[in-house]
């Protein structure tokens, strides 16, 4: 029996290591091959129904400490009862409001009135326990399953700072009426009996909530790609029944129904033309700008636009079988096939946390065994925990990402998250979709070749007048150029559109014919050929320079297009690309990316059309031109808002620099812990000094991240 594919939504994952743990549990089952995507919070499972069943899959997920949502076949995933973005926003706002006075009271001595420390305790406690509850809850789950992640570090650090403060307030000298906080850098653990560190616990919680909120908001938009894709389709169809046009919802359309498509309307579903002639704008579906002529017998795809003429189409595919729906499935499958990226901080914390806990316990035991006072021993152990507080580790990624993405937004570059940064370092091949990416994506008259004594002005004036009466995109390109060069166009009479040939009309007493045959546009009047017109999609002015910059980054550009080999090679030669993949059907683009990957290449893809979305999702790095469709943008990892291809080189340089900054932050944050923990163990650091050192490491991380603001685009330098 063949394997069954199941998409299993997973609830409760908080980091990439969670996804790895769920994936490991699922793959231990007989007859199961699973990939868990942390970004989409979904497990894509291929299983043998004779060896496994959905309930067993769900049970395996539960055994890892998470929750799997089983759905009936064909059922759409229900919307979660709670909005995680809204919940985090509320926690962040409330926690930040409570933390501000705690910080001011701790750092500004004149504000420290009698019993101010007890007010700080009341303000900080809900921040630590309610604001930080997502971290504590995840840490408990990890603990039950013998694992440690960033949540464990966050929970451990904040609870240690809060717990020491409570001990100092209730059992030491910190709770006395005259207690004042001093910024004391004296060494020795025993010097901290009158100090509290509530501001440390509260601030760490708030800063980590900021990062989690930004992450949740970005993940919440991941599912919008499929929604945007499906919304491209027509909502209603004009079905012919008993000789009458009946407007019905698209869901009521059935195979073999005949429906009418008027000029400017979308084709309701895939079908075959039975009556009428026209040209279809397929750019939203295929990405190619040149309209395709259709006539009786021609196959048409849903969501394409009828530019002129009335068509009667017989439906051949509806619902999930249409080309639009198939592209949607390709996007989903390509996204699910991406292996989750293991975050560096989680890799570090998985080893670091157990070691820190063990070191703190050993420190406490050592000093008690060495006849030190209990206060000294406990303070030394707490210093170990506080010096290991993950503030800098937690800030390493979000601060660099915030600054990098903020600078990118100023330059028209949108970086969606830290998961894609690693890919910018690894890619060696960059595939460029032609239409709308390398070229302008719209038709333009680029050459007029007069014959038989005709002048350019006469050709444009007479041919432009006839073409202006047509709705065809090529005709409009000729008419626009004619108006720009010769001004107002004369009136046309006797206008006729001849399917498969072109247009006819009388202008200033001349019989004008503009014909489109064998890829060439010819202009004749009074029965004599007068000119040949060349209309094509032109290369963007910035594309040659963009290709040079991409090569300068060590990348090999590849041109990908559905156009013929001659057209594709012309564009490639014009911009300096050596490798060309031409005559690639829309549904084959994703397969071309996969073939390159199977050959060992790490591939980036730049595109703008709906048909590019599966390829963008399949690529190791997807880059969408912002002037394209929403679905292409949502399926990509990077988006160029300006539509300037040079932004692709800028985006890769910025992403690589952001990745280097994150790695540098993580290295120094961890190195600080490695260097400081021995001092805390030896009793040379009291908790306030440890907190100050921790704060310094955070300042360093933030300052290092702010250097990304100095990143400059090559476009700015011009």
Secondary structure, 3 states (H helix, E strand, C coil): CCCEEEEEEEECCCCHHHHHHHHHHHHCCCCEEEEEECCCCEEEEEECCCCCCHHHHHHHHHHCCCEEECCCCCCCCCCCCCCHHHHHHHHHHHHHHHHHHHHHHHHCHHHCCCCHHHHHHHHHHHHHHHHCHHHHHHHHHHHHCCCCCHHHHHHHHHHHHHHHHHHHHHHCCCCCCCCCCCCCCCCCHHHHCCCCCHHHHHHHHHHHHHHHHHHHHHHHCCCHHHHHHHCCCCCEEEEEECCEEEEEEHHHCCCCCEEEECCCCECCCCEEEEECCEEEECHHHHCCCCCEEECCCCEECCCCEECCCCEEEEECCCHHHCHHHHHHHHHHHHHHCCCCCCCHHHHHHHHHHHHHHHHHHHHHHHHHHCCCCHHHHHHHHHHHHHHCCCHHHHHHHHHHHHHHHHHHHHCCEEECCHHHHHHHHHCCEEEEEHHHHHEEEEEEEEEEEECCCCCHHHHHHHHHHHHHCCCCHHHHHHHHHHHHHHCCCCCCEEEEEECCCEEEEEECCEEEEEEEECCEEEEEECCEEEEEEEEEEEECCCHHHHHHHHHHCCCEEEEECCCCHHHHHHHHHHHCCCEEECCCCHHHHHHHHHHHHHCCCCEEEEECCHHHHHHHHHCCEEEEECCCCHHHHHHCCEEECCCCCHHHHHHHHHHHHHHHHHHHHHHHHHHHHHHHHHHHHCCCCCHHHHHHHHHHHHHHHHHHHHHHHHCCCCCCCC
